[in-house]
Amino acid sequence: MKCPIDNTPLSQIVVQRKFLREIKLDICNACQGVWVDKDELSPLMQHFSVDSDKT
Ligand SMILES: [Zn+2]
């Protein structure tokens, strides 16, 4: 997988949390972007409360 912004090959890291299954993150070393697959994002969203109504 490559970064959609600068086409740099992404480094994949695996985050393992005690109460979550492992989550794979793709990190771009060029722009420090973090790309998460949709399937990987949902457990994160359950873990962190995302309140989009607050500004
Ligand atoms: Zn990038």
mmCIF file of the protein (N, C-alpha, C, O) and its ligand, coordinates in Angstrom:
data_MODEL
# 
_entry.id   MODEL 
# 
loop_
_entity.id 
_entity.type 
_entity.pdbx_number_of_molecules 
1 polymer     1 
2 non-polymer 1 
# 
_entity_poly.entity_id                      1 
_entity_poly.type                           'polypeptide(L)' 
_entity_poly.nstd_linkage                   no 
_entity_poly.nstd_monomer                   no 
_entity_poly.pdbx_seq_one_letter_code       MKCPIDNTPLSQIVVQRKFLREIKLDICNACQGVWVDKDELSPLMQHFSVDSDKT 
_entity_poly.pdbx_seq_one_letter_code_can   MKCPIDNTPLSQIVVQRKFLREIKLDICNACQGVWVDKDELSPLMQHFSVDSDKT 
_entity_poly.pdbx_strand_id                 A 
# 
loop_
_entity_poly_seq.entity_id 
_entity_poly_seq.num 
_entity_poly_seq.mon_id 
_entity_poly_seq.hetero 
1 1  MET n 
1 2  LYS n 
1 3  CYS n 
1 4  PRO n 
1 5  ILE n 
1 6  ASP n 
1 7  ASN n 
1 8  THR n 
1 9  PRO n 
1 10 LEU n 
1 11 SER n 
1 12 GLN n 
1 13 ILE n 
1 14 VAL n 
1 15 VAL n 
1 16 GLN n 
1 17 ARG n 
1 18 LYS n 
1 19 PHE n 
1 20 LEU n 
1 21 ARG n 
1 22 GLU n 
1 23 ILE n 
1 24 LYS n 
1 25 LEU n 
1 26 ASP n 
1 27 ILE n 
1 28 CYS n 
1 29 ASN n 
1 30 ALA n 
1 31 CYS n 
1 32 GLN n 
1 33 GLY n 
1 34 VAL n 
1 35 TRP n 
1 36 VAL n 
1 37 ASP n 
1 38 LYS n 
1 39 ASP n 
1 40 GLU n 
1 41 LEU n 
1 42 SER n 
1 43 PRO n 
1 44 LEU n 
1 45 MET n 
1 46 GLN n 
1 47 HIS n 
1 48 PHE n 
1 49 SER n 
1 50 VAL n 
1 51 ASP n 
1 52 SER n 
1 53 ASP n 
1 54 LYS n 
1 55 THR n 
# 
loop_
_struct_asym.id 
_struct_asym.entity_id 
A 1 
B 2 
# 
loop_
_chem_comp.id 
_chem_comp.type 
_chem_comp.mon_nstd_flag 
ALA 'L-peptide linking' y 
ARG 'L-peptide linking' y 
ASN 'L-peptide linking' y 
ASP 'L-peptide linking' y 
CYS 'L-peptide linking' y 
GLN 'L-peptide linking' y 
GLU 'L-peptide linking' y 
GLY 'peptide linking'   y 
HIS 'L-peptide linking' y 
ILE 'L-peptide linking' y 
LEU 'L-peptide linking' y 
LYS 'L-peptide linking' y 
MET 'L-peptide linking' y 
PHE 'L-peptide linking' y 
PRO 'L-peptide linking' y 
SER 'L-peptide linking' y 
THR 'L-peptide linking' y 
TRP 'L-peptide linking' y 
VAL 'L-peptide linking' y 
ZN  non-polymer         . 
# 
_pdbx_entity_nonpoly.entity_id   2 
_pdbx_entity_nonpoly.name        ? 
_pdbx_entity_nonpoly.comp_id     ZN 
# 
_pdbx_nonpoly_scheme.asym_id         B 
_pdbx_nonpoly_scheme.entity_id       2 
_pdbx_nonpoly_scheme.mon_id          ZN 
_pdbx_nonpoly_scheme.ndb_seq_num     1 
_pdbx_nonpoly_scheme.pdb_seq_num     101 
_pdbx_nonpoly_scheme.auth_seq_num    101 
_pdbx_nonpoly_scheme.pdb_mon_id      ZN 
_pdbx_nonpoly_scheme.auth_mon_id     ZN 
_pdbx_nonpoly_scheme.pdb_strand_id   A 
_pdbx_nonpoly_scheme.pdb_ins_code    . 
# 
loop_
_atom_site.group_PDB 
_atom_site.id 
_atom_site.type_symbol 
_atom_site.label_atom_id 
_atom_site.label_alt_id 
_atom_site.label_comp_id 
_atom_site.label_asym_id 
_atom_site.label_entity_id 
_atom_site.label_seq_id 
_atom_site.pdbx_PDB_ins_code 
_atom_site.Cartn_x 
_atom_site.Cartn_y 
_atom_site.Cartn_z 
_atom_site.occupancy 
_atom_site.B_iso_or_equiv 
_atom_site.pdbx_formal_charge 
_atom_site.auth_seq_id 
_atom_site.auth_comp_id 
_atom_site.auth_asym_id 
_atom_site.auth_atom_id 
_atom_site.pdbx_PDB_model_num 
ATOM   1   N  N  . MET A 1 1  ? 0.839   -1.192 0.000  1.00 0.00 ? 1   MET A N  1 
ATOM   2   C  CA . MET A 1 1  ? 0.000   0.000  0.000  1.00 0.00 ? 1   MET A CA 1 
ATOM   3   C  C  . MET A 1 1  ? 0.878   1.249  0.000  1.00 0.00 ? 1   MET A C  1 
ATOM   4   O  O  . MET A 1 1  ? 1.906   1.311  0.674  1.00 0.00 ? 1   MET A O  1 
ATOM   5   N  N  . LYS A 1 2  ? 0.446   2.229  -0.768 1.00 0.00 ? 2   LYS A N  1 
ATOM   6   C  CA . LYS A 1 2  ? 1.208   3.474  -0.847 1.00 0.00 ? 2   LYS A CA 1 
ATOM   7   C  C  . LYS A 1 2  ? 0.359   4.644  -0.364 1.00 0.00 ? 2   LYS A C  1 
ATOM   8   O  O  . LYS A 1 2  ? -0.871  4.608  -0.393 1.00 0.00 ? 2   LYS A O  1 
ATOM   9   N  N  . CYS A 1 3  ? 1.058   5.673  0.078  1.00 0.00 ? 3   CYS A N  1 
ATOM   10  C  CA . CYS A 1 3  ? 0.365   6.860  0.557  1.00 0.00 ? 3   CYS A CA 1 
ATOM   11  C  C  . CYS A 1 3  ? -0.385  7.526  -0.607 1.00 0.00 ? 3   CYS A C  1 
ATOM   12  O  O  . CYS A 1 3  ? 0.199   7.776  -1.661 1.00 0.00 ? 3   CYS A O  1 
ATOM   13  N  N  . PRO A 1 4  ? -1.675  7.810  -0.413 1.00 0.00 ? 4   PRO A N  1 
ATOM   14  C  CA . PRO A 1 4  ? -2.442  8.463  -1.482 1.00 0.00 ? 4   PRO A CA 1 
ATOM   15  C  C  . PRO A 1 4  ? -1.971  9.887  -1.761 1.00 0.00 ? 4   PRO A C  1 
ATOM   16  O  O  . PRO A 1 4  ? -2.266  10.444 -2.818 1.00 0.00 ? 4   PRO A O  1 
ATOM   17  N  N  . ILE A 1 5  ? -1.254  10.465 -0.834 1.00 0.00 ? 5   ILE A N  1 
ATOM   18  C  CA . ILE A 1 5  ? -0.839  11.861 -0.971 1.00 0.00 ? 5   ILE A CA 1 
ATOM   19  C  C  . ILE A 1 5  ? 0.463   11.968 -1.743 1.00 0.00 ? 5   ILE A C  1 
ATOM   20  O  O  . ILE A 1 5  ? 0.560   12.708 -2.722 1.00 0.00 ? 5   ILE A O  1 
ATOM   21  N  N  . ASP A 1 6  ? 1.463   11.224 -1.293 1.00 0.00 ? 6   ASP A N  1 
ATOM   22  C  CA . ASP A 1 6  ? 2.788   11.381 -1.897 1.00 0.00 ? 6   ASP A CA 1 
ATOM   23  C  C  . ASP A 1 6  ? 3.337   10.088 -2.481 1.00 0.00 ? 6   ASP A C  1 
ATOM   24  O  O  . ASP A 1 6  ? 4.479   10.041 -2.940 1.00 0.00 ? 6   ASP A O  1 
ATOM   25  N  N  . ASN A 1 7  ? 2.517   9.035  -2.464 1.00 0.00 ? 7   ASN A N  1 
ATOM   26  C  CA . ASN A 1 7  ? 2.882   7.778  -3.116 1.00 0.00 ? 7   ASN A CA 1 
ATOM   27  C  C  . ASN A 1 7  ? 4.080   7.080  -2.472 1.00 0.00 ? 7   ASN A C  1 
ATOM   28  O  O  . ASN A 1 7  ? 4.734   6.244  -3.096 1.00 0.00 ? 7   ASN A O  1 
ATOM   29  N  N  . THR A 1 8  ? 4.353   7.431  -1.233 1.00 0.00 ? 8   THR A N  1 
ATOM   30  C  CA . THR A 1 8  ? 5.432   6.779  -0.504 1.00 0.00 ? 8   THR A CA 1 
ATOM   31  C  C  . THR A 1 8  ? 4.933   5.430  0.031  1.00 0.00 ? 8   THR A C  1 
ATOM   32  O  O  . THR A 1 8  ? 3.825   5.347  0.562  1.00 0.00 ? 8   THR A O  1 
ATOM   33  N  N  . PRO A 1 9  ? 5.734   4.388  -0.106 1.00 0.00 ? 9   PRO A N  1 
ATOM   34  C  CA . PRO A 1 9  ? 5.326   3.107  0.489  1.00 0.00 ? 9   PRO A CA 1 
ATOM   35  C  C  . PRO A 1 9  ? 5.119   3.245  1.995  1.00 0.00 ? 9   PRO A C  1 
ATOM   36  O  O  . PRO A 1 9  ? 5.946   3.823  2.700  1.00 0.00 ? 9   PRO A O  1 
ATOM   37  N  N  . LEU A 1 10 ? 4.013   2.710  2.467  1.00 0.00 ? 10  LEU A N  1 
ATOM   38  C  CA . LEU A 1 10 ? 3.653   2.879  3.872  1.00 0.00 ? 10  LEU A CA 1 
ATOM   39  C  C  . LEU A 1 10 ? 4.303   1.801  4.724  1.00 0.00 ? 10  LEU A C  1 
ATOM   40  O  O  . LEU A 1 10 ? 4.462   0.658  4.296  1.00 0.00 ? 10  LEU A O  1 
ATOM   41  N  N  . SER A 1 11 ? 4.677   2.192  5.944  1.00 0.00 ? 11  SER A N  1 
ATOM   42  C  CA . SER A 1 11 ? 5.141   1.226  6.927  1.00 0.00 ? 11  SER A CA 1 
ATOM   43  C  C  . SER A 1 11 ? 3.932   0.764  7.727  1.00 0.00 ? 11  SER A C  1 
ATOM   44  O  O  . SER A 1 11 ? 3.117   1.576  8.165  1.00 0.00 ? 11  SER A O  1 
ATOM   45  N  N  . GLN A 1 12 ? 3.826   -0.526 7.910  1.00 0.00 ? 12  GLN A N  1 
ATOM   46  C  CA . GLN A 1 12 ? 2.689   -1.034 8.663  1.00 0.00 ? 12  GLN A CA 1 
ATOM   47  C  C  . GLN A 1 12 ? 3.116   -1.358 10.086 1.00 0.00 ? 12  GLN A C  1 
ATOM   48  O  O  . GLN A 1 12 ? 4.098   -2.065 10.311 1.00 0.00 ? 12  GLN A O  1 
ATOM   49  N  N  . ILE A 1 13 ? 2.367   -0.833 11.034 1.00 0.00 ? 13  ILE A N  1 
ATOM   50  C  CA . ILE A 1 13 ? 2.609   -1.182 12.422 1.00 0.00 ? 13  ILE A CA 1 
ATOM   51  C  C  . ILE A 1 13 ? 1.361   -1.858 12.975 1.00 0.00 ? 13  ILE A C  1 
ATOM   52  O  O  . ILE A 1 13 ? 0.245   -1.599 12.525 1.00 0.00 ? 13  ILE A O  1 
ATOM   53  N  N  . VAL A 1 14 ? 1.566   -2.705 13.931 1.00 0.00 ? 14  VAL A N  1 
ATOM   54  C  CA . VAL A 1 14 ? 0.450   -3.425 14.535 1.00 0.00 ? 14  VAL A CA 1 
ATOM   55  C  C  . VAL A 1 14 ? 0.346   -2.998 15.993 1.00 0.00 ? 14  VAL A C  1 
ATOM   56  O  O  . VAL A 1 14 ? 1.300   -3.103 16.764 1.00 0.00 ? 14  VAL A O  1 
ATOM   57  N  N  . VAL A 1 15 ? -0.824  -2.521 16.341 1.00 0.00 ? 15  VAL A N  1 
ATOM   58  C  CA . VAL A 1 15 ? -1.079  -2.105 17.714 1.00 0.00 ? 15  VAL A CA 1 
ATOM   59  C  C  . VAL A 1 15 ? -1.849  -3.217 18.409 1.00 0.00 ? 15  VAL A C  1 
ATOM   60  O  O  . VAL A 1 15 ? -2.917  -3.625 17.952 1.00 0.00 ? 15  VAL A O  1 
ATOM   61  N  N  . GLN A 1 16 ? -1.319  -3.688 19.477 1.00 0.00 ? 16  GLN A N  1 
ATOM   62  C  CA . GLN A 1 16 ? -2.015  -4.720 20.226 1.00 0.00 ? 16  GLN A CA 1 
ATOM   63  C  C  . GLN A 1 16 ? -2.426  -4.171 21.576 1.00 0.00 ? 16  GLN A C  1 
ATOM   64  O  O  . GLN A 1 16 ? -1.593  -3.730 22.367 1.00 0.00 ? 16  GLN A O  1 
ATOM   65  N  N  . ARG A 1 17 ? -3.698  -4.203 21.820 1.00 0.00 ? 17  ARG A N  1 
ATOM   66  C  CA . ARG A 1 17 ? -4.234  -3.734 23.092 1.00 0.00 ? 17  ARG A CA 1 
ATOM   67  C  C  . ARG A 1 17 ? -4.802  -4.931 23.835 1.00 0.00 ? 17  ARG A C  1 
ATOM   68  O  O  . ARG A 1 17 ? -5.221  -5.921 23.235 1.00 0.00 ? 17  ARG A O  1 
ATOM   69  N  N  . LYS A 1 18 ? -4.806  -4.815 25.114 1.00 0.00 ? 18  LYS A N  1 
ATOM   70  C  CA . LYS A 1 18 ? -5.187  -5.953 25.937 1.00 0.00 ? 18  LYS A CA 1 
ATOM   71  C  C  . LYS A 1 18 ? -6.619  -6.412 25.652 1.00 0.00 ? 18  LYS A C  1 
ATOM   72  O  O  . LYS A 1 18 ? -6.907  -7.607 25.605 1.00 0.00 ? 18  LYS A O  1 
ATOM   73  N  N  . PHE A 1 19 ? -7.493  -5.446 25.466 1.00 0.00 ? 19  PHE A N  1 
ATOM   74  C  CA . PHE A 1 19 ? -8.903  -5.799 25.339 1.00 0.00 ? 19  PHE A CA 1 
ATOM   75  C  C  . PHE A 1 19 ? -9.420  -5.628 23.918 1.00 0.00 ? 19  PHE A C  1 
ATOM   76  O  O  . PHE A 1 19 ? -10.621 -5.709 23.663 1.00 0.00 ? 19  PHE A O  1 
ATOM   77  N  N  . LEU A 1 20 ? -8.515  -5.397 23.026 1.00 0.00 ? 20  LEU A N  1 
ATOM   78  C  CA . LEU A 1 20 ? -8.910  -5.245 21.633 1.00 0.00 ? 20  LEU A CA 1 
ATOM   79  C  C  . LEU A 1 20 ? -8.121  -6.237 20.799 1.00 0.00 ? 20  LEU A C  1 
ATOM   80  O  O  . LEU A 1 20 ? -7.033  -6.676 21.172 1.00 0.00 ? 20  LEU A O  1 
ATOM   81  N  N  . ARG A 1 21 ? -8.699  -6.570 19.670 1.00 0.00 ? 21  ARG A N  1 
ATOM   82  C  CA . ARG A 1 21 ? -7.882  -7.328 18.734 1.00 0.00 ? 21  ARG A CA 1 
ATOM   83  C  C  . ARG A 1 21 ? -6.837  -6.390 18.147 1.00 0.00 ? 21  ARG A C  1 
ATOM   84  O  O  . ARG A 1 21 ? -6.962  -5.170 18.247 1.00 0.00 ? 21  ARG A O  1 
ATOM   85  N  N  . GLU A 1 22 ? -5.834  -6.950 17.552 1.00 0.00 ? 22  GLU A N  1 
ATOM   86  C  CA . GLU A 1 22 ? -4.769  -6.109 17.030 1.00 0.00 ? 22  GLU A CA 1 
ATOM   87  C  C  . GLU A 1 22 ? -5.283  -5.226 15.894 1.00 0.00 ? 22  GLU A C  1 
ATOM   88  O  O  . GLU A 1 22 ? -6.157  -5.615 15.119 1.00 0.00 ? 22  GLU A O  1 
ATOM   89  N  N  . ILE A 1 23 ? -4.721  -4.052 15.825 1.00 0.00 ? 23  ILE A N  1 
ATOM   90  C  CA . ILE A 1 23 ? -5.129  -3.075 14.828 1.00 0.00 ? 23  ILE A CA 1 
ATOM   91  C  C  . ILE A 1 23 ? -3.910  -2.731 13.987 1.00 0.00 ? 23  ILE A C  1 
ATOM   92  O  O  . ILE A 1 23 ? -2.847  -2.400 14.512 1.00 0.00 ? 23  ILE A O  1 
ATOM   93  N  N  . LYS A 1 24 ? -4.081  -2.814 12.695 1.00 0.00 ? 24  LYS A N  1 
ATOM   94  C  CA . LYS A 1 24 ? -2.963  -2.516 11.797 1.00 0.00 ? 24  LYS A CA 1 
ATOM   95  C  C  . LYS A 1 24 ? -3.096  -1.088 11.288 1.00 0.00 ? 24  LYS A C  1 
ATOM   96  O  O  . LYS A 1 24 ? -4.134  -0.687 10.761 1.00 0.00 ? 24  LYS A O  1 
ATOM   97  N  N  . LEU A 1 25 ? -2.033  -0.343 11.458 1.00 0.00 ? 25  LEU A N  1 
ATOM   98  C  CA . LEU A 1 25 ? -1.996  1.034  10.990 1.00 0.00 ? 25  LEU A CA 1 
ATOM   99  C  C  . LEU A 1 25 ? -0.929  1.160  9.921  1.00 0.00 ? 25  LEU A C  1 
ATOM   100 O  O  . LEU A 1 25 ? 0.162   0.606  10.058 1.00 0.00 ? 25  LEU A O  1 
ATOM   101 N  N  . ASP A 1 26 ? -1.233  1.874  8.877  1.00 0.00 ? 26  ASP A N  1 
ATOM   102 C  CA . ASP A 1 26 ? -0.240  2.161  7.847  1.00 0.00 ? 26  ASP A CA 1 
ATOM   103 C  C  . ASP A 1 26 ? 0.259   3.583  8.035  1.00 0.00 ? 26  ASP A C  1 
ATOM   104 O  O  . ASP A 1 26 ? -0.512  4.541  7.998  1.00 0.00 ? 26  ASP A O  1 
ATOM   105 N  N  . ILE A 1 27 ? 1.556   3.700  8.235  1.00 0.00 ? 27  ILE A N  1 
ATOM   106 C  CA . ILE A 1 27 ? 2.159   4.984  8.545  1.00 0.00 ? 27  ILE A CA 1 
ATOM   107 C  C  . ILE A 1 27 ? 2.980   5.455  7.344  1.00 0.00 ? 27  ILE A C  1 
ATOM   108 O  O  . ILE A 1 27 ? 3.766   4.694  6.781  1.00 0.00 ? 27  ILE A O  1 
ATOM   109 N  N  . CYS A 1 28 ? 2.789   6.711  6.964  1.00 0.00 ? 28  CYS A N  1 
ATOM   110 C  CA . CYS A 1 28 ? 3.624   7.294  5.926  1.00 0.00 ? 28  CYS A CA 1 
ATOM   111 C  C  . CYS A 1 28 ? 4.758   8.063  6.585  1.00 0.00 ? 28  CYS A C  1 
ATOM   112 O  O  . CYS A 1 28 ? 4.531   8.979  7.375  1.00 0.00 ? 28  CYS A O  1 
ATOM   113 N  N  . ASN A 1 29 ? 5.981   7.674  6.245  1.00 0.00 ? 29  ASN A N  1 
ATOM   114 C  CA . ASN A 1 29 ? 7.136   8.350  6.834  1.00 0.00 ? 29  ASN A CA 1 
ATOM   115 C  C  . ASN A 1 29 ? 7.374   9.721  6.226  1.00 0.00 ? 29  ASN A C  1 
ATOM   116 O  O  . ASN A 1 29 ? 8.084   10.546 6.801  1.00 0.00 ? 29  ASN A O  1 
ATOM   117 N  N  . ALA A 1 30 ? 6.787   9.964  5.072  1.00 0.00 ? 30  ALA A N  1 
ATOM   118 C  CA . ALA A 1 30 ? 7.022   11.227 4.384  1.00 0.00 ? 30  ALA A CA 1 
ATOM   119 C  C  . ALA A 1 30 ? 6.138   12.343 4.942  1.00 0.00 ? 30  ALA A C  1 
ATOM   120 O  O  . ALA A 1 30 ? 6.627   13.428 5.255  1.00 0.00 ? 30  ALA A O  1 
ATOM   121 N  N  . CYS A 1 31 ? 4.832   12.073 5.064  1.00 0.00 ? 31  CYS A N  1 
ATOM   122 C  CA . CYS A 1 31 ? 3.924   13.132 5.511  1.00 0.00 ? 31  CYS A CA 1 
ATOM   123 C  C  . CYS A 1 31 ? 3.349   12.847 6.891  1.00 0.00 ? 31  CYS A C  1 
ATOM   124 O  O  . CYS A 1 31 ? 2.486   13.584 7.368  1.00 0.00 ? 31  CYS A O  1 
ATOM   125 N  N  . GLN A 1 32 ? 3.823   11.777 7.537  1.00 0.00 ? 32  GLN A N  1 
ATOM   126 C  CA . GLN A 1 32 ? 3.366   11.395 8.872  1.00 0.00 ? 32  GLN A CA 1 
ATOM   127 C  C  . GLN A 1 32 ? 1.880   11.062 8.883  1.00 0.00 ? 32  GLN A C  1 
ATOM   128 O  O  . GLN A 1 32 ? 1.234   11.098 9.931  1.00 0.00 ? 32  GLN A O  1 
ATOM   129 N  N  . GLY A 1 33 ? 1.343   10.735 7.706  1.00 0.00 ? 33  GLY A N  1 
ATOM   130 C  CA . GLY A 1 33 ? -0.055  10.345 7.642  1.00 0.00 ? 33  GLY A CA 1 
ATOM   131 C  C  . GLY A 1 33 ? -0.252  8.947  8.215  1.00 0.00 ? 33  GLY A C  1 
ATOM   132 O  O  . GLY A 1 33 ? 0.627   8.090  8.125  1.00 0.00 ? 33  GLY A O  1 
ATOM   133 N  N  . VAL A 1 34 ? -1.399  8.741  8.790  1.00 0.00 ? 34  VAL A N  1 
ATOM   134 C  CA . VAL A 1 34 ? -1.751  7.429  9.321  1.00 0.00 ? 34  VAL A CA 1 
ATOM   135 C  C  . VAL A 1 34 ? -3.006  6.962  8.603  1.00 0.00 ? 34  VAL A C  1 
ATOM   136 O  O  . VAL A 1 34 ? -4.031  7.643  8.610  1.00 0.00 ? 34  VAL A O  1 
ATOM   137 N  N  . TRP A 1 35 ? -2.912  5.803  7.988  1.00 0.00 ? 35  TRP A N  1 
ATOM   138 C  CA . TRP A 1 35 ? -4.028  5.268  7.222  1.00 0.00 ? 35  TRP A CA 1 
ATOM   139 C  C  . TRP A 1 35 ? -4.523  4.004  7.890  1.00 0.00 ? 35  TRP A C  1 
ATOM   140 O  O  . TRP A 1 35 ? -3.753  3.098  8.210  1.00 0.00 ? 35  TRP A O  1 
ATOM   141 N  N  . VAL A 1 36 ? -5.795  3.969  8.087  1.00 0.00 ? 36  VAL A N  1 
ATOM   142 C  CA . VAL A 1 36 ? -6.398  2.837  8.782  1.00 0.00 ? 36  VAL A CA 1 
ATOM   143 C  C  . VAL A 1 36 ? -7.488  2.256  7.889  1.00 0.00 ? 36  VAL A C  1 
ATOM   144 O  O  . VAL A 1 36 ? -8.342  2.982  7.380  1.00 0.00 ? 36  VAL A O  1 
ATOM   145 N  N  . ASP A 1 37 ? -7.449  0.952  7.708  1.00 0.00 ? 37  ASP A N  1 
ATOM   146 C  CA . ASP A 1 37 ? -8.514  0.307  6.953  1.00 0.00 ? 37  ASP A CA 1 
ATOM   147 C  C  . ASP A 1 37 ? -9.837  0.452  7.682  1.00 0.00 ? 37  ASP A C  1 
ATOM   148 O  O  . ASP A 1 37 ? -9.884  0.553  8.907  1.00 0.00 ? 37  ASP A O  1 
ATOM   149 N  N  . LYS A 1 38 ? -10.895 0.461  6.913  1.00 0.00 ? 38  LYS A N  1 
ATOM   150 C  CA . LYS A 1 38 ? -12.226 0.612  7.500  1.00 0.00 ? 38  LYS A CA 1 
ATOM   151 C  C  . LYS A 1 38 ? -12.486 -0.467 8.548  1.00 0.00 ? 38  LYS A C  1 
ATOM   152 O  O  . LYS A 1 38 ? -13.062 -0.199 9.602  1.00 0.00 ? 38  LYS A O  1 
ATOM   153 N  N  . ASP A 1 39 ? -12.059 -1.671 8.246  1.00 0.00 ? 39  ASP A N  1 
ATOM   154 C  CA . ASP A 1 39 ? -12.280 -2.767 9.176  1.00 0.00 ? 39  ASP A CA 1 
ATOM   155 C  C  . ASP A 1 39 ? -11.453 -2.614 10.442 1.00 0.00 ? 39  ASP A C  1 
ATOM   156 O  O  . ASP A 1 39 ? -11.802 -3.149 11.494 1.00 0.00 ? 39  ASP A O  1 
ATOM   157 N  N  . GLU A 1 40 ? -10.354 -1.880 10.330 1.00 0.00 ? 40  GLU A N  1 
ATOM   158 C  CA . GLU A 1 40 ? -9.498  -1.666 11.487 1.00 0.00 ? 40  GLU A CA 1 
ATOM   159 C  C  . GLU A 1 40 ? -9.969  -0.470 12.302 1.00 0.00 ? 40  GLU A C  1 
ATOM   160 O  O  . GLU A 1 40 ? -9.640  -0.331 13.480 1.00 0.00 ? 40  GLU A O  1 
ATOM   161 N  N  . LEU A 1 41 ? -10.733 0.379  11.660 1.00 0.00 ? 41  LEU A N  1 
ATOM   162 C  CA . LEU A 1 41 ? -11.109 1.626  12.315 1.00 0.00 ? 41  LEU A CA 1 
ATOM   163 C  C  . LEU A 1 41 ? -12.236 1.413  13.327 1.00 0.00 ? 41  LEU A C  1 
ATOM   164 O  O  . LEU A 1 41 ? -12.252 2.054  14.378 1.00 0.00 ? 41  LEU A O  1 
ATOM   165 N  N  . SER A 1 42 ? -13.167 0.529  13.020 1.00 0.00 ? 42  SER A N  1 
ATOM   166 C  CA . SER A 1 42 ? -14.334 0.392  13.885 1.00 0.00 ? 42  SER A CA 1 
ATOM   167 C  C  . SER A 1 42 ? -13.993 -0.017 15.325 1.00 0.00 ? 42  SER A C  1 
ATOM   168 O  O  . SER A 1 42 ? -14.597 0.521  16.253 1.00 0.00 ? 42  SER A O  1 
ATOM   169 N  N  . PRO A 1 43 ? -13.059 -0.939 15.549 1.00 0.00 ? 43  PRO A N  1 
ATOM   170 C  CA . PRO A 1 43 ? -12.701 -1.200 16.945 1.00 0.00 ? 43  PRO A CA 1 
ATOM   171 C  C  . PRO A 1 43 ? -12.064 0.001  17.626 1.00 0.00 ? 43  PRO A C  1 
ATOM   172 O  O  . PRO A 1 43 ? -12.216 0.188  18.834 1.00 0.00 ? 43  PRO A O  1 
ATOM   173 N  N  . LEU A 1 44 ? -11.357 0.808  16.860 1.00 0.00 ? 44  LEU A N  1 
ATOM   174 C  CA . LEU A 1 44 ? -10.796 2.036  17.433 1.00 0.00 ? 44  LEU A CA 1 
ATOM   175 C  C  . LEU A 1 44 ? -11.903 2.992  17.838 1.00 0.00 ? 44  LEU A C  1 
ATOM   176 O  O  . LEU A 1 44 ? -11.843 3.629  18.889 1.00 0.00 ? 44  LEU A O  1 
ATOM   177 N  N  . MET A 1 45 ? -12.908 3.080  16.988 1.00 0.00 ? 45  MET A N  1 
ATOM   178 C  CA . MET A 1 45 ? -14.005 4.001  17.253 1.00 0.00 ? 45  MET A CA 1 
ATOM   179 C  C  . MET A 1 45 ? -14.799 3.571  18.483 1.00 0.00 ? 45  MET A C  1 
ATOM   180 O  O  . MET A 1 45 ? -15.372 4.403  19.186 1.00 0.00 ? 45  MET A O  1 
ATOM   181 N  N  . GLN A 1 46 ? -14.826 2.278  18.730 1.00 0.00 ? 46  GLN A N  1 
ATOM   182 C  CA . GLN A 1 46 ? -15.500 1.800  19.930 1.00 0.00 ? 46  GLN A CA 1 
ATOM   183 C  C  . GLN A 1 46 ? -14.680 2.117  21.172 1.00 0.00 ? 46  GLN A C  1 
ATOM   184 O  O  . GLN A 1 46 ? -15.219 2.295  22.264 1.00 0.00 ? 46  GLN A O  1 
ATOM   185 N  N  . HIS A 1 47 ? -13.374 2.184  20.982 1.00 0.00 ? 47  HIS A N  1 
ATOM   186 C  CA . HIS A 1 47 ? -12.492 2.389  22.121 1.00 0.00 ? 47  HIS A CA 1 
ATOM   187 C  C  . HIS A 1 47 ? -12.419 3.870  22.491 1.00 0.00 ? 47  HIS A C  1 
ATOM   188 O  O  . HIS A 1 47 ? -12.440 4.226  23.669 1.00 0.00 ? 47  HIS A O  1 
ATOM   189 N  N  . PHE A 1 48 ? -12.334 4.703  21.500 1.00 0.00 ? 48  PHE A N  1 
ATOM   190 C  CA . PHE A 1 48 ? -12.293 6.133  21.730 1.00 0.00 ? 48  PHE A CA 1 
ATOM   191 C  C  . PHE A 1 48 ? -13.667 6.708  21.422 1.00 0.00 ? 48  PHE A C  1 
ATOM   192 O  O  . PHE A 1 48 ? -14.218 6.468  20.347 1.00 0.00 ? 48  PHE A O  1 
ATOM   193 N  N  . SER A 1 49 ? -14.204 7.442  22.330 1.00 0.00 ? 49  SER A N  1 
ATOM   194 C  CA . SER A 1 49 ? -15.505 8.044  22.054 1.00 0.00 ? 49  SER A CA 1 
ATOM   195 C  C  . SER A 1 49 ? -15.309 9.252  21.162 1.00 0.00 ? 49  SER A C  1 
ATOM   196 O  O  . SER A 1 49 ? -14.633 10.213 21.528 1.00 0.00 ? 49  SER A O  1 
ATOM   197 N  N  . VAL A 1 50 ? -15.900 9.189  20.011 1.00 0.00 ? 50  VAL A N  1 
ATOM   198 C  CA . VAL A 1 50 ? -15.758 10.264 19.045 1.00 0.00 ? 50  VAL A CA 1 
ATOM   199 C  C  . VAL A 1 50 ? -17.034 11.092 19.064 1.00 0.00 ? 50  VAL A C  1 
ATOM   200 O  O  . VAL A 1 50 ? -18.117 10.601 18.745 1.00 0.00 ? 50  VAL A O  1 
ATOM   201 N  N  . ASP A 1 51 ? -16.891 12.314 19.431 1.00 0.00 ? 51  ASP A N  1 
ATOM   202 C  CA . ASP A 1 51 ? -18.054 13.191 19.510 1.00 0.00 ? 51  ASP A CA 1 
ATOM   203 C  C  . ASP A 1 51 ? -17.896 14.279 18.454 1.00 0.00 ? 51  ASP A C  1 
ATOM   204 O  O  . ASP A 1 51 ? -17.195 15.270 18.655 1.00 0.00 ? 51  ASP A O  1 
ATOM   205 N  N  . SER A 1 52 ? -18.547 14.074 17.354 1.00 0.00 ? 52  SER A N  1 
ATOM   206 C  CA . SER A 1 52 ? -18.374 15.004 16.250 1.00 0.00 ? 52  SER A CA 1 
ATOM   207 C  C  . SER A 1 52 ? -19.268 16.232 16.365 1.00 0.00 ? 52  SER A C  1 
ATOM   208 O  O  . SER A 1 52 ? -19.163 17.164 15.568 1.00 0.00 ? 52  SER A O  1 
ATOM   209 N  N  . ASP A 1 53 ? -20.139 16.225 17.353 1.00 0.00 ? 53  ASP A N  1 
ATOM   210 C  CA . ASP A 1 53 ? -21.023 17.367 17.505 1.00 0.00 ? 53  ASP A CA 1 
ATOM   211 C  C  . ASP A 1 53 ? -20.339 18.525 18.202 1.00 0.00 ? 53  ASP A C  1 
ATOM   212 O  O  . ASP A 1 53 ? -20.667 19.689 17.968 1.00 0.00 ? 53  ASP A O  1 
ATOM   213 N  N  . LYS A 1 54 ? -19.383 18.198 19.061 1.00 0.00 ? 54  LYS A N  1 
ATOM   214 C  CA . LYS A 1 54 ? -18.655 19.246 19.758 1.00 0.00 ? 54  LYS A CA 1 
ATOM   215 C  C  . LYS A 1 54 ? -17.636 19.899 18.834 1.00 0.00 ? 54  LYS A C  1 
ATOM   216 O  O  . LYS A 1 54 ? -16.990 19.237 18.022 1.00 0.00 ? 54  LYS A O  1 
ATOM   217 N  N  . THR A 1 55 ? -17.513 21.176 18.977 1.00 0.00 ? 55  THR A N  1 
ATOM   218 C  CA . THR A 1 55 ? -16.500 21.869 18.199 1.00 0.00 ? 55  THR A CA 1 
ATOM   219 C  C  . THR A 1 55 ? -15.558 22.596 19.130 1.00 0.00 ? 55  THR A C  1 
ATOM   220 O  O  . THR A 1 55 ? -14.621 23.251 18.673 1.00 0.00 ? 55  THR A O  1 
HETATM 221 ZN ZN . ZN  B 2 .  ? 2.374   10.473 2.733  1.00 0.00 2 101 ZN  A ZN 1 
# 
